[in-house]
Amino acid sequence: MGKYGKCQNAGVYHNNGYQPDPQLSHLDFEPEDTVYYTGYSKNKHKSDIPHNAKGTVVEKDNTNKLKRTSRSVICVDFGDYGIRLVHKNLLQFCDDEHRCIEESLNSYKSQEGFQSYRNDNRGNGIPKDVFESGRKITKKQLDIENTQKNRELHKEFREWRKDFLNKKKEALELEIAEKVNDPEYKKERGELKKAEEILKELTEKYNAVNEPITRLNFIESHNDKNYTSDQLQSMYNVQKEQDKRRIKMLKQNMLNINNYLKDRSKDIHKLTSASESLARDFFRNECASKTDYLNMLHREWNERPITSIEPSREYVVTPPVESDMDEEKLYKVKLLQWGLYPQDVDQFNEPQDFYKILITGLLNKDH
């Protein structure tokens, strides 16, 4: 197929290994030259030309403008198959196959490479210290040895990390036990429970169902000939108001205790979830990222360097250098910094002149 299609016939075995010259021009085809047709029926010629048909190049007749063809199309006389117009990429000279074979034999072999002579100098990929030691070993064998060493080192590190994480878990459980058994924590929980019982008792006394019974019990307990019914009712109302205020105080006290216990319980819950984690991330309360975790492991294992974000040098800021210019020159520099042009700076010999002209200009502008 030549160049048609998706280069499906461009392999080394296509057309017996023949590779056409990519620099071949239409000017190389002169009349009376013998050529062979290398195309197939799929090249879409109207009349079939058999593969490897022999022909002679003839001159094209371009006198008729309507029958002119492109310069890449060559006119060939194939004898019994007639005179045909064929693209130059589908034509082969008689000596092209011999030329292709000679170029293939004289070309460099790809497996050797142009710089293969450097392999002896660089030790075939072996490290410099091993190569200079004179040890006879191939790169593959050296890679296998390094892989085995790394496996042993990784195995040792995994065993150490397992013990290290177990110690972290024990430390977490100990910290949880200390927080739960804290005397202050226990005291607050006891006070909360006691306040809940008292609040429940007072609330049940003055609900819609039990309040008549409470009032009757109070009157009967204080029923004395010295008190009238109105006085007893007033005494009951005073007692009720006191209990109501006590209920409010208990609720506020319980709210404060709950906030304290909530914070403590939140810390305990975090530690508990970390200690019970299936991922064994017992370092959750110490490391905020993967980098912190790896640095912690390297620091504890003491086998690898720890990356530091601190600057490698100490920077000292020297005190500001005082200017050695006189007052007049320093004044002109300030005028330049203020925004005046250099030709305007020379007008003002003293600061008073500058401010005087500036104020005069502003006054004239206003008027």
Buried (B, 14 or more C-beta within 10 A) or exposed (E): BBEBEEEEBEEEEBBEEBBBEEEBEEEBBEEEBEBBBBBBEEBEBEEEBEEEBEBBBBEBEEEEEEEEEEEEBBBBEBEEBEEBEBBBBBBBBEEBBEEBEEEEEEEEEEEEEEEEEEEEEEEEEBEEEEBEEEEEEEEEEBEEEEEEEEEEEEEEBEEBBEEBBEEBBEBBBEBBEEBBEEEEBEEBBEEBEEBEEEBEEBEEBBEEEEEEEBBEEBBEEBEEEEBEEEEBBEBBEEBBEEBEEEBEEBEEBBEEBEEBBEEBBEBBEBBBEBBEEEEBBBBBBEBEEEEEBBBBBBEEEEEEEEEEEEEEEEEEEEEEEEEEEEEEEEBBEEBEEEEBEEEEBEEBEEEEEBEEEEEEEEEEEEE
